[in-house]
Amino acid sequence: MIRFFDVVFSLVGLILGFPLLLLIYIGGLFDTGSPLFRQVRIGRYQQPFTLVKFRTMKVNTASVASHLASTASITWLGGFLRKTKLDELPQLWNVLKGEMSLVGPRPNLFNQEELIAERQSLGVYNVRPGITGIAQVNDIDMSTPKLLAETDALMLRELTLPLYFKLLMQTILGKGRGDRVVR
């Protein structure tokens, strides 16, 4: 049932949000010259997939988890996109393709070994990664791998349709700050 809502909401979001997506894309052309950011992440069953987001950092920024990046890398448009979480909108395409869910554990990089080990031990990779989840609305990011993996596992055990909708609404209404970046 959750997959049904993922497909419907991502399709509606992409169609209705197209003018906003186009506006951000054009702004990104002026900001960095390369508005889309693609990065290989770990998906369901630890299979790689290419996550798509709006670029929030300079083009040559190292491919590391956000908490390891410097705020000096964030562009003027990127700061706004991160604060409003609009940088996540292109992931609706990943949801529509079946690589992600709207709600689930945030997909991590292959070099985050401690988080990978924690998530493996708790079965977190048995589901599609998500755009948002309990950890994200409670400001738990990848800088605390054990806590993040435990929170993800708890969410997966308790995930029901009402919780799915609650987490979506909390995200839309701005709960949670997103991934921390070093100042």
N, CA, C and O atoms as a DFTB+ gen file, in Angstrom:
732 C
 N C O
     1  1       0.816      -1.189       0.000
     2  2       0.000       0.000       0.000
     3  2       0.870       1.267       0.000
     4  3       0.546       2.254      -0.661
     5  1       1.982       1.221       0.755
     6  2       2.883       2.378       0.807
     7  2       3.472       2.648      -0.576
     8  3       3.609       3.804      -0.975
     9  1       3.817       1.600      -1.302
    10  2       4.373       1.793      -2.647
    11  2       3.364       2.504      -3.550
    12  3       3.745       3.342      -4.367
    13  1       2.087       2.172      -3.404
    14  2       1.040       2.839      -4.175
    15  2       1.067       4.348      -3.921
    16  3       1.042       5.141      -4.862
    17  1       1.116       4.739      -2.646
    18  2       1.149       6.164      -2.308
    19  2       2.456       6.814      -2.770
    20  3       2.458       7.970      -3.193
    21  1       3.564       6.075      -2.689
    22  2       4.837       6.591      -3.209
    23  2       4.703       6.970      -4.681
    24  3       5.114       8.056      -5.088
    25  1       4.130       6.077      -5.468
    26  2       3.994       6.308      -6.909
    27  2       3.059       7.482      -7.176
    28  3       3.387       8.376      -7.956
    29  1       1.899       7.480      -6.529
    30  2       0.919       8.541      -6.752
    31  2       1.490       9.897      -6.345
    32  3       1.427      10.853      -7.117
    33  1       2.048       9.985      -5.134
    34  2       2.553      11.269      -4.645
    35  2       3.767      11.757      -5.428
    36  3       3.900      12.957      -5.670
    37  1       4.649      10.850      -5.826
    38  2       5.821      11.293      -6.590
    39  2       5.403      11.750      -7.985
    40  3       5.933      12.737      -8.496
    41  1       4.473      11.055      -8.596
    42  2       3.998      11.450      -9.920
    43  2       3.288      12.807      -9.854
    44  3       3.550      13.685     -10.676
    45  1       2.402      12.976      -8.888
    46  2       1.702      14.248      -8.707
    47  2       2.709      15.355      -8.388
    48  3       2.612      16.459      -8.925
    49  1       3.666      15.062      -7.522
    50  2       4.684      16.049      -7.158
    51  2       5.513      16.495      -8.346
    52  3       5.816      17.679      -8.490
    53  1       5.882      15.542      -9.200
    54  2       6.678      15.884     -10.380
    55  2       5.860      16.699     -11.392
    56  3       6.376      17.627     -12.014
    57  1       4.593      16.343     -11.546
    58  2       3.746      17.066     -12.507
    59  2       3.407      18.464     -11.991
    60  3       3.641      19.456     -12.681
    61  1       2.859      18.541     -10.782
    62  2       2.471      19.848     -10.234
    63  2       3.680      20.707      -9.887
    64  3       3.623      21.934      -9.962
    65  1       4.773      20.054      -9.507
    66  2       5.969      20.788      -9.121
    67  2       6.879      21.151     -10.274
    68  3       7.919      21.779     -10.074
    69  1       6.494      20.760     -11.490
    70  2       7.359      21.008     -12.637
    71  2       7.782      22.473     -12.782
    72  3       8.960      22.735     -13.024
    73  1       6.857      23.445     -12.643
    74  2       7.300      24.844     -12.759
    75  2       8.363      25.209     -11.708
    76  3       9.326      25.910     -12.017
    77  1       8.185      24.736     -10.480
    78  2       9.166      25.005      -9.419
    79  2      10.487      24.298      -9.719
    80  3      11.559      24.880      -9.549
    81  1      10.408      23.051     -10.162
    82  2      11.621      22.305     -10.524
    83  2      12.381      23.037     -11.631
    84  3      13.605      23.150     -11.575
    85  1      11.666      23.524     -12.619
    86  2      12.276      24.244     -13.731
    87  2      12.914      25.550     -13.255
    88  3      14.016      25.897     -13.681
    89  1      12.222      26.268     -12.375
    90  2      12.745      27.523     -11.832
    91  2      14.039      27.287     -11.042
    92  3      15.012      28.026     -11.196
    93  1      14.038      26.249     -10.196
    94  2      15.241      25.922      -9.419
    95  2      16.368      25.483     -10.354
    96  3      17.525      25.853     -10.151
    97  1      16.035      24.701     -11.366
    98  2      17.033      24.246     -12.334
    99  2      17.696      25.451     -13.015
   100  3      18.920      25.508     -13.128
   101  1      16.886      26.405     -13.463
   102  2      17.420      27.603     -14.124
   103  2      18.276      28.406     -13.144
   104  3      19.353      28.883     -13.502
   105  1      17.793      28.555     -11.901
   106  2      18.594      29.238     -10.879
   107  2      19.919      28.538     -10.650
   108  3      20.942      29.187     -10.436
   109  1      19.901      27.202     -10.696
   110  2      21.113      26.419     -10.527
   111  2      22.110      26.615     -11.653
   112  3      23.320      26.541     -11.440
   113  1      21.602      26.864     -12.848
   114  2      22.498      27.153     -13.974
   115  2      23.310      28.417     -13.698
   116  3      24.498      28.478     -14.014
   117  1      22.664      29.426     -13.108
   118  2      23.356      30.664     -12.774
   119  2      24.235      30.503     -11.535
   120  3      25.267      31.163     -11.417
   121  1      23.833      29.633     -10.617
   122  2      24.553      29.451      -9.355
   123  2      25.846      28.654      -9.544
   124  3      26.917      29.105      -9.138
   125  1      25.749      27.476     -10.156
   126  2      26.925      26.602     -10.284
   127  2      27.203      26.185     -11.727
   128  3      28.272      25.654     -12.027
   129  1      26.254      26.420     -12.606
   130  2      26.397      25.964     -13.985
   131  2      26.022      24.504     -14.161
   132  3      25.948      24.004     -15.283
   133  1      25.784      23.820     -13.045
   134  2      25.444      22.397     -13.058
   135  2      24.406      22.144     -11.961
   136  3      24.762      21.731     -10.857
   137  1      23.119      22.390     -12.260
   138  2      22.093      22.388     -11.215
   139  2      21.750      21.035     -10.606
   140  3      21.262      20.980      -9.477
   141  1      21.992      19.949     -11.323
   142  2      21.664      18.635     -10.772
   143  2      22.909      17.946     -10.231
   144  3      23.997      18.035     -10.800
   145  1      22.709      17.260      -9.118
   146  2      23.776      16.529      -8.453
   147  2      23.393      15.064      -8.481
   148  3      22.309      14.694      -8.029
   149  1      24.264      14.237      -9.000
   150  2      24.025      12.791      -9.041
   151  2      25.115      12.112      -8.232
   152  3      26.297      12.437      -8.344
   153  1      24.686      11.159      -7.413
   154  2      25.654      10.468      -6.568
   155  2      25.189       9.032      -6.356
   156  3      24.011       8.787      -6.095
   157  1      26.116       8.089      -6.469
   158  2      25.779       6.689      -6.233
   159  2      25.647       6.469      -4.732
   160  3      26.539       6.811      -3.956
   161  1      24.528       5.897      -4.345
   162  2      24.234       5.608      -2.941
   163  2      23.856       4.141      -2.794
   164  3      23.670       3.426      -3.779
   165  1      23.747       3.711      -1.547
   166  2      23.349       2.338      -1.246
   167  2      21.833       2.283      -1.119
   168  3      21.234       3.033      -0.349
   169  1      21.219       1.379      -1.890
   170  2      19.773       1.240      -1.874
   171  2      19.326      -0.040      -1.202
   172  3      20.042      -0.630      -0.394
   173  1      18.120      -0.451      -1.558
   174  2      17.528      -1.671      -1.004
   175  2      18.418      -2.872      -1.321
   176  3      18.933      -2.999      -2.432
   177  1      18.590      -3.744      -0.341
   178  2      19.459      -4.925      -0.445
   179  2      20.900      -4.541      -0.774
   180  3      21.646      -5.334      -1.349
   181  1      21.279      -3.339      -0.410
   182  2      22.622      -2.789      -0.613
   183  2      23.013      -2.690      -2.088
   184  3      24.195      -2.734      -2.430
   185  1      22.030      -2.560      -2.939
   186  2      22.287      -2.371      -4.358
   187  2      22.549      -0.893      -4.634
   188  3      21.871      -0.034      -4.070
   189  1      23.517      -0.585      -5.489
   190  2      23.790       0.816      -5.810
   191  2      22.697       1.412      -6.697
   192  3      22.110       0.724      -7.532
   193  1      22.440       2.691      -6.499
   194  2      21.563       3.437      -7.392
   195  2      22.055       4.878      -7.416
   196  3      22.782       5.311      -6.522
   197  1      21.655       5.609      -8.437
   198  2      22.090       6.993      -8.573
   199  2      21.013       7.930      -8.061
   200  3      19.945       8.059      -8.660
   201  1      21.304       8.575      -6.958
   202  2      20.404       9.540      -6.333
   203  2      20.541      10.874      -7.067
   204  3      21.647      11.281      -7.421
   205  1      19.423      11.549      -7.291
   206  2      19.432      12.833      -7.976
   207  2      18.879      13.904      -7.033
   208  3      17.811      13.745      -6.443
   209  1      19.633      14.996      -6.907
   210  2      19.214      16.124      -6.075
   211  2      19.584      17.410      -6.813
   212  3      20.313      17.388      -7.804
   213  1      19.067      18.523      -6.309
   214  2      19.581      19.797      -6.800
   215  2      20.911      20.049      -6.111
   216  3      21.059      19.779      -4.919
   217  1      21.865      20.558      -6.848
   218  2      23.193      20.831      -6.321
   219  2      23.114      21.967      -5.307
   220  3      22.513      23.008      -5.572
   221  1      23.730      21.754      -4.139
   222  2      23.770      22.787      -3.107
   223  2      25.200      23.214      -2.787
   224  3      25.416      24.195      -2.075
   225  1      26.170      22.480      -3.314
   226  2      27.574      22.788      -3.063
   227  2      28.304      23.041      -4.379
   228  3      27.831      22.680      -5.457
   229  1      29.440      23.654      -4.261
   230  2      30.257      23.933      -5.441
   231  2      30.540      22.637      -6.202
   232  3      30.582      21.558      -5.612
   233  1      30.729      22.754      -7.497
   234  2      30.864      21.600      -8.377
   235  2      31.994      20.652      -7.967
   236  3      31.808      19.437      -8.047
   237  1      33.129      21.139      -7.543
   238  2      34.270      20.270      -7.244
   239  2      34.378      19.850      -5.781
   240  3      35.445      19.419      -5.344
   241  1      33.299      19.969      -5.021
   242  2      33.307      19.569      -3.616
   243  2      33.493      18.051      -3.521
   244  3      32.913      17.299      -4.305
   245  1      34.299      17.611      -2.565
   246  2      34.549      16.180      -2.370
   247  2      33.247      15.441      -2.085
   248  3      32.348      15.981      -1.441
   249  1      33.150      14.216      -2.560
   250  2      31.955      13.396      -2.369
   251  2      32.008      12.719      -1.001
   252  3      32.432      11.571      -0.869
   253  1      31.567      13.463       0.011
   254  2      31.540      12.955       1.384
   255  2      30.167      13.208       1.983
   256  3      29.371      13.966       1.428
   257  1      29.892      12.576       3.113
   258  2      28.639      12.832       3.825
   259  2      28.583      14.311       4.218
   260  3      29.617      14.934       4.461
   261  1      27.387      14.860       4.277
   262  2      27.214      16.294       4.551
   263  2      27.926      16.749       5.822
   264  3      28.500      17.838       5.854
   265  1      27.895      15.928       6.865
   266  2      28.513      16.353       8.124
   267  2      30.041      16.436       8.032
   268  3      30.689      16.969       8.933
   269  1      30.608      15.915       6.955
   270  2      32.056      16.006       6.749
   271  2      32.430      17.120       5.772
   272  3      33.610      17.414       5.578
   273  1      31.417      17.738       5.159
   274  2      31.652      18.833       4.215
   275  2      31.703      20.164       4.976
   276  3      31.231      20.259       6.109
   277  1      32.265      21.160       4.354
   278  2      32.385      22.485       4.964
   279  2      31.294      23.411       4.443
   280  3      30.891      23.313       3.284
   281  1      30.816      24.309       5.302
   282  2      29.809      25.279       4.863
   283  2      30.362      26.179       3.771
   284  3      29.590      26.758       3.006
   285  1      31.666      26.309       3.680
   286  2      32.265      27.134       2.631
   287  2      31.942      26.578       1.243
   288  3      32.024      27.301       0.250
   289  1      31.579      25.304       1.172
   290  2      31.244      24.674      -0.106
   291  2      29.818      24.975      -0.560
   292  3      29.499      24.820      -1.738
   293  1      28.959      25.405       0.367
   294  2      27.550      25.649       0.046
   295  2      27.408      26.956      -0.727
   296  3      27.957      27.986      -0.336
   297  1      26.668      26.898      -1.823
   298  2      26.467      28.078      -2.669
   299  2      25.327      28.937      -2.110
   300  3      24.634      28.539      -1.174
   301  1      25.147      30.129      -2.708
   302  2      24.074      31.020      -2.241
   303  2      22.708      30.382      -2.442
   304  3      21.857      30.472      -1.557
   305  1      22.474      29.740      -3.584
   306  2      21.199      29.064      -3.822
   307  2      21.113      27.790      -2.981
   308  3      20.047      27.440      -2.475
   309  1      22.239      27.108      -2.840
   310  2      22.275      25.869      -2.078
   311  2      21.838      26.037      -0.636
   312  3      21.149      25.174      -0.094
   313  1      22.228      27.135      -0.007
   314  2      21.812      27.396       1.371
   315  2      20.302      27.475       1.492
   316  3      19.715      26.916       2.418
   317  1      19.677      28.168       0.555
   318  2      18.214      28.281       0.536
   319  2      17.570      26.922       0.276
   320  3      16.610      26.547       0.949
   321  1      18.095      26.192      -0.695
   322  2      17.522      24.888      -1.032
   323  2      17.619      23.916       0.141
   324  3      16.683      23.158       0.395
   325  1      18.740      23.932       0.854
   326  2      18.908      23.048       2.009
   327  2      17.949      23.416       3.131
   328  3      17.324      22.550       3.743
   329  1      17.841      24.721       3.393
   330  2      16.981      25.192       4.484
   331  2      15.519      24.821       4.233
   332  3      14.800      24.450       5.161
   333  1      15.086      24.924       2.985
   334  2      13.695      24.637       2.626
   335  2      13.481      23.180       2.206
   336  3      12.347      22.760       1.976
   337  1      14.557      22.421       2.107
   338  2      14.561      21.019       1.674
   339  2      14.137      20.847       0.217
   340  3      13.818      19.738      -0.210
   341  1      14.131      21.930      -0.536
   342  2      13.775      21.858      -1.959
   343  2      14.834      21.125      -2.772
   344  3      14.554      20.670      -3.882
   345  1      16.051      21.002      -2.234
   346  2      17.099      20.257      -2.941
   347  2      16.729      18.787      -3.116
   348  3      17.287      18.102      -3.973
   349  1      15.787      18.300      -2.306
   350  2      15.383      16.893      -2.338
   351  2      14.360      16.591      -3.434
   352  3      14.153      15.422      -3.760
   353  1      13.716      17.605      -4.010
   354  2      12.623      17.382      -4.963
   355  2      12.957      16.439      -6.127
   356  3      12.114      15.617      -6.483
   357  1      14.144      16.520      -6.732
   358  2      14.419      15.593      -7.844
   359  2      14.393      14.116      -7.433
   360  3      14.291      13.241      -8.293
   361  1      14.484      13.833      -6.138
   362  2      14.424      12.445      -5.685
   363  2      13.041      11.837      -5.907
   364  3      12.874      10.621      -5.811
   365  1      12.058      12.672      -6.203
   366  2      10.742      12.130      -6.557
   367  2      10.875      11.218      -7.776
   368  3      10.114      10.261      -7.923
   369  1      11.838      11.512      -8.647
   370  2      12.118      10.647      -9.797
   371  2      12.642       9.293      -9.317
   372  3      12.244       8.254      -9.845
   373  1      13.540       9.295      -8.311
   374  2      14.040       8.037      -7.749
   375  2      12.897       7.229      -7.127
   376  3      12.873       6.001      -7.217
   377  1      11.953       7.930      -6.497
   378  2      10.794       7.255      -5.893
   379  2       9.932       6.639      -6.991
   380  3       9.544       5.475      -6.895
   381  1       9.637       7.400      -8.014
   382  2       8.805       6.918      -9.112
   383  2       9.431       5.687      -9.775
   384  3       8.717       4.758     -10.151
   385  1      10.756       5.676      -9.920
   386  2      11.470       4.546     -10.530
   387  2      11.512       3.320      -9.619
   388  3      11.849       2.228     -10.076
   389  1      11.177       3.482      -8.341
   390  2      11.193       2.348      -7.421
   391  2      12.501       2.162      -6.685
   392  3      12.677       1.168      -5.980
   393  1      13.427       3.103      -6.836
   394  2      14.711       3.015      -6.143
   395  2      14.609       3.523      -4.706
   396  3      15.401       3.148      -3.842
   397  1      13.625       4.376      -4.471
   398  2      13.440       4.971      -3.147
   399  2      11.957       4.977      -2.794
   400  3      11.093       4.699      -3.625
   401  1      11.698       5.302      -1.535
   402  2      10.345       5.530      -1.034
   403  2      10.305       6.978      -0.545
   404  3      11.356       7.590      -0.354
   405  1       9.136       7.521      -0.345
   406  2       9.066       8.851       0.252
   407  2       9.534       8.796       1.703
   408  3      10.203       9.711       2.183
   409  1       9.175       7.706       2.403
   410  2       9.546       7.535       3.809
   411  2      10.409       6.288       3.948
   412  3      10.033       5.203       3.504
   413  1      11.561       6.456       4.566
   414  2      12.478       5.342       4.776
   415  2      13.811       5.879       5.253
   416  3      13.970       7.092       5.390
   417  1      14.761       5.018       5.506
   418  2      16.089       5.476       5.934
   419  2      16.801       6.214       4.797
   420  3      16.765       5.771       3.648
   421  1      17.444       7.332       5.116
   422  2      18.167       8.085       4.081
   423  2      19.278       7.217       3.505
   424  3      20.001       6.565       4.258
   425  1      19.426       7.199       2.182
   426  2      20.476       6.377       1.569
   427  2      21.861       6.955       1.848
   428  3      22.081       8.162       1.744
   429  1      22.771       6.083       2.198
   430  2      24.121       6.543       2.531
   431  2      25.107       6.224       1.421
   432  3      24.803       5.508       0.467
   433  1      26.300       6.782       1.582
   434  2      27.399       6.555       0.643
   435  2      28.085       5.229       0.953
   436  3      27.962       4.699       2.057
   437  1      28.806       4.701      -0.026
   438  2      29.523       3.442       0.164
   439  2      30.724       3.564       1.089
   440  3      31.218       2.551       1.583
   441  1      31.209       4.783       1.337
   442  2      32.370       4.948       2.209
   443  2      31.997       5.188       3.673
   444  3      32.878       5.465       4.487
   445  1      30.736       5.092       4.021
   446  2      30.303       5.273       5.406
   447  2      30.240       3.899       6.103
   448  3      29.169       3.377       6.410
   449  1      31.422       3.352       6.331
   450  2      31.536       1.966       6.783
   451  2      30.884       1.687       8.131
   452  3      30.260       0.640       8.306
   453  1      31.017       2.598       9.080
   454  2      30.409       2.377      10.396
   455  2      28.886       2.330      10.289
   456  3      28.248       1.468      10.892
   457  1      28.307       3.244       9.531
   458  2      26.853       3.259       9.335
   459  2      26.399       2.009       8.587
   460  3      25.372       1.423       8.929
   461  1      27.144       1.600       7.586
   462  2      26.800       0.394       6.826
   463  2      26.764      -0.814       7.748
   464  3      25.818      -1.601       7.697
   465  1      27.772      -0.972       8.583
   466  2      27.822      -2.114       9.507
   467  2      26.635      -2.100      10.467
   468  3      26.011      -3.134      10.704
   469  1      26.327      -0.930      11.017
   470  2      25.195      -0.810      11.955
   471  2      23.882      -1.138      11.253
   472  3      23.053      -1.872      11.791
   473  1      23.694      -0.597      10.057
   474  2      22.444      -0.842       9.324
   475  2      22.328      -2.302       8.899
   476  3      21.238      -2.874       8.937
   477  1      23.439      -2.904       8.497
   478  2      23.413      -4.328       8.118
   479  2      22.939      -5.176       9.299
   480  3      22.092      -6.056       9.144
   481  1      23.486      -4.905      10.458
   482  2      23.163      -5.722      11.634
   483  2      21.703      -5.583      12.060
   484  3      21.166      -6.460      12.736
   485  1      21.060      -4.480      11.663
   486  2      19.672      -4.234      12.066
   487  2      18.668      -4.457      10.928
   488  3      17.472      -4.225      11.103
   489  1      19.151      -4.906       9.767
   490  2      18.255      -5.206       8.650
   491  2      17.674      -3.988       7.953
   492  3      16.651      -4.095       7.277
   493  1      18.304      -2.840       8.105
   494  2      17.782      -1.595       7.526
   495  2      17.799      -1.625       5.999
   496  3      16.977      -0.968       5.359
   497  1      18.723      -2.378       5.412
   498  2      18.829      -2.406       3.957
   499  2      17.785      -3.295       3.278
   500  3      17.816      -3.458       2.058
   501  1      16.871      -3.865       4.046
   502  2      15.832      -4.712       3.466
   503  2      14.672      -3.912       2.892
   504  3      13.727      -4.488       2.353
   505  1      14.737      -2.601       3.001
   506  2      13.675      -1.732       2.486
   507  2      14.277      -0.676       1.567
   508  3      15.489      -0.463       1.547
   509  1      13.410      -0.024       0.812
   510  2      13.873       1.084      -0.024
   511  2      14.284       2.240       0.869
   512  3      13.616       2.511       1.867
   513  1      15.366       2.926       0.535
   514  2      15.718       4.133       1.276
   515  2      14.675       5.210       0.998
   516  3      13.923       5.118       0.028
   517  1      14.631       6.228       1.852
   518  2      13.598       7.242       1.711
   519  2      14.132       8.657       1.642
   520  3      15.303       8.924       1.911
   521  1      13.239       9.546       1.275
   522  2      13.557      10.970       1.262
   523  2      13.515      11.522       2.682
   524  3      14.302      12.400       3.037
   525  1      12.594      11.005       3.490
   526  2      12.480      11.454       4.874
   527  2      12.151      10.276       5.776
   528  3      11.783       9.198       5.308
   529  1      12.287      10.498       7.064
   530  2      11.978       9.469       8.046
   531  2      12.024      10.047       9.447
   532  3      12.195      11.253       9.625
   533  1      11.870       9.189      10.437
   534  2      11.877       9.645      11.830
   535  2      13.182      10.351      12.166
   536  3      13.172      11.382      12.839
   537  1      14.297       9.813      11.709
   538  2      15.591      10.434      12.013
   539  2      15.652      11.856      11.467
   540  3      16.131      12.763      12.147
   541  1      15.173      12.054      10.247
   542  2      15.277      13.367       9.613
   543  2      14.413      14.413      10.320
   544  3      14.847      15.552      10.490
   545  1      13.213      14.048      10.730
   546  2      12.362      15.039      11.398
   547  2      12.799      15.291      12.842
   548  3      12.336      16.237      13.480
   549  1      13.694      14.438      13.353
   550  2      14.212      14.613      14.710
   551  2      15.681      15.018      14.729
   552  3      16.353      14.882      15.751
   553  1      16.182      15.521      13.590
   554  2      17.539      16.053      13.489
   555  2      18.635      15.042      13.821
   556  3      19.678      15.410      14.361
   557  1      18.402      13.783      13.504
   558  2      19.434      12.755      13.662
   559  2      20.025      12.533      12.273
   560  3      19.314      12.130      11.352
   561  1      21.317      12.792      12.120
   562  2      21.916      12.661      10.804
   563  2      23.024      11.609      10.803
   564  3      23.202      10.884      11.782
   565  1      23.753      11.535       9.716
   566  2      24.757      10.487       9.537
   567  2      26.021      10.704      10.350
   568  3      26.945       9.894      10.284
   569  1      26.074      11.803      11.126
   570  2      27.229      12.028      11.997
   571  2      27.166      11.150      13.247
   572  3      28.154      11.041      13.973
   573  1      26.022      10.528      13.503
   574  2      25.851       9.610      14.635
   575  2      25.357       8.261      14.083
   576  3      24.172       7.946      14.194
   577  1      26.259       7.470      13.493
   578  2      25.858       6.258      12.766
   579  2      25.048       5.250      13.583
   580  3      24.051       4.719      13.095
   581  1      25.463       4.987      14.809
   582  2      24.756       3.990      15.622
   583  2      23.340       4.456      15.939
   584  3      22.383       3.699      15.776
   585  1      23.207       5.699      16.391
   586  2      21.889       6.253      16.708
   587  2      21.009       6.301      15.457
   588  3      19.821       5.985      15.518
   589  1      21.589       6.692      14.337
   590  2      20.822       6.756      13.094
   591  2      20.316       5.372      12.696
   592  3      19.141       5.218      12.363
   593  1      21.179       4.374      12.727
   594  2      20.777       3.010      12.352
   595  2      19.703       2.482      13.292
   596  3      18.751       1.843      12.844
   597  1      19.842       2.739      14.588
   598  2      18.838       2.287      15.557
   599  2      17.504       2.989      15.332
   600  3      16.449       2.363      15.427
   601  1      17.547       4.284      15.036
   602  2      16.323       5.046      14.770
   603  2      15.659       4.550      13.489
   604  3      14.436       4.415      13.437
   605  1      16.455       4.278      12.460
   606  2      15.914       3.734      11.213
   607  2      15.228       2.389      11.458
   608  3      14.122       2.153      10.973
   609  1      15.883       1.518      12.206
   610  2      15.328       0.188      12.485
   611  2      14.028       0.306      13.273
   612  3      13.072      -0.421      13.005
   613  1      13.987       1.217      14.241
   614  2      12.763       1.451      15.020
   615  2      11.640       1.909      14.101
   616  3      10.515       1.418      14.194
   617  1      11.946       2.848      13.216
   618  2      10.932       3.347      12.283
   619  2      10.387       2.210      11.415
   620  3       9.179       2.119      11.193
   621  1      11.264       1.360      10.932
   622  2      10.831       0.271      10.055
   623  2       9.939      -0.726      10.789
   624  3       9.002      -1.273      10.208
   625  1      10.232      -0.961      12.065
   626  2       9.385      -1.862      12.859
   627  2       8.001      -1.260      13.093
   628  3       7.008      -1.986      13.156
   629  1       7.936       0.060      13.222
   630  2       6.679       0.726      13.581
   631  2       5.975       1.386      12.406
   632  3       4.928       2.005      12.595
   633  1       6.524       1.272      11.189
   634  2       5.970       1.998      10.053
   635  2       4.594       1.474       9.647
   636  3       4.436       0.321       9.245
   637  1       3.622       2.344       9.764
   638  2       2.248       2.086       9.351
   639  2       1.856       3.219       8.409
   640  3       2.591       4.196       8.264
   641  1       0.710       3.087       7.778
   642  2       0.237       4.147       6.898
   643  2       0.049       5.476       7.645
   644  3       0.443       6.520       7.125
   645  1      -0.543       5.467       8.854
   646  2      -0.652       6.743       9.575
   647  2       0.714       7.378       9.885
   648  3       0.860       8.596       9.785
   649  1       1.709       6.570      10.258
   650  2       3.039       7.112      10.532
   651  2       3.668       7.633       9.243
   652  3       4.328       8.672       9.261
   653  1       3.482       6.948       8.153
   654  2       3.960       7.374       6.830
   655  2       3.445       8.786       6.538
   656  3       4.222       9.677       6.192
   657  1       2.127       8.983       6.680
   658  2       1.532      10.297       6.410
   659  2       1.993      11.351       7.417
   660  3       2.206      12.508       7.054
   661  1       2.144      10.957       8.665
   662  2       2.615      11.894       9.695
   663  2       4.026      12.398       9.362
   664  3       4.297      13.596       9.439
   665  1       4.912      11.481       8.996
   666  2       6.292      11.869       8.662
   667  2       6.344      12.742       7.414
   668  3       7.139      13.680       7.345
   669  1       5.504      12.440       6.431
   670  2       5.442      13.284       5.240
   671  2       4.988      14.702       5.604
   672  3       5.576      15.684       5.150
   673  1       3.943      14.799       6.424
   674  2       3.431      16.115       6.817
   675  2       4.457      16.886       7.641
   676  3       4.650      18.083       7.424
   677  1       5.115      16.216       8.580
   678  2       6.138      16.882       9.387
   679  2       7.256      17.420       8.496
   680  3       7.758      18.520       8.729
   681  1       7.646      16.659       7.486
   682  2       8.703      17.097       6.569
   683  2       8.237      18.291       5.743
   684  3       8.957      19.281       5.611
   685  1       7.029      18.193       5.189
   686  2       6.481      19.279       4.368
   687  2       6.355      20.561       5.191
   688  3       6.587      21.656       4.679
   689  1       5.986      20.421       6.467
   690  2       5.811      21.588       7.339
   691  2       7.127      22.094       7.935
   692  3       7.134      23.049       8.711
   693  1       8.252      21.442       7.567
   694  2       9.561      21.962       7.930
   695  2      10.182      21.421       9.200
   696  3      11.162      21.986       9.685
   697  1       9.644      20.341       9.759
   698  2      10.262      19.769      10.966
   699  2      11.581      19.115      10.589
   700  3      11.666      18.395       9.594
   701  1      12.606      19.370      11.388
   702  2      13.945      18.828      11.111
   703  2      14.742      19.827      10.291
   704  3      14.196      20.557       9.464
   705  1      16.043      19.844      10.537
   706  2      16.917      20.814       9.858
   707  2      17.657      20.231       8.660
   708  3      18.285      20.973       7.905
   709  1      17.592      18.927       8.477
   710  2      18.371      18.322       7.386
   711  2      19.746      17.933       7.863
   712  3      20.055      18.055       9.048
   713  1      20.572      17.466       6.956
   714  2      21.918      17.018       7.312
   715  2      22.784      18.188       7.765
   716  3      22.794      19.257       7.154
   717  1      23.498      17.955       8.839
   718  2      24.397      18.955       9.405
   719  2      25.626      19.093       8.505
   720  3      26.112      18.121       7.928
   721  1      26.108      20.327       8.405
   722  2      27.344      20.619       7.657
   723  2      28.274      21.340       8.616
   724  3      27.836      22.207       9.373
   725  1      29.549      20.990       8.591
   726  2      30.552      21.569       9.481
   727  2      30.678      23.068       9.223
   728  3      30.739      23.506       8.075
   729  1      30.717      23.846      10.298
   730  2      30.851      25.318      10.177
   731  2      32.297      25.721      10.253
   732  3      32.612      26.908      10.171
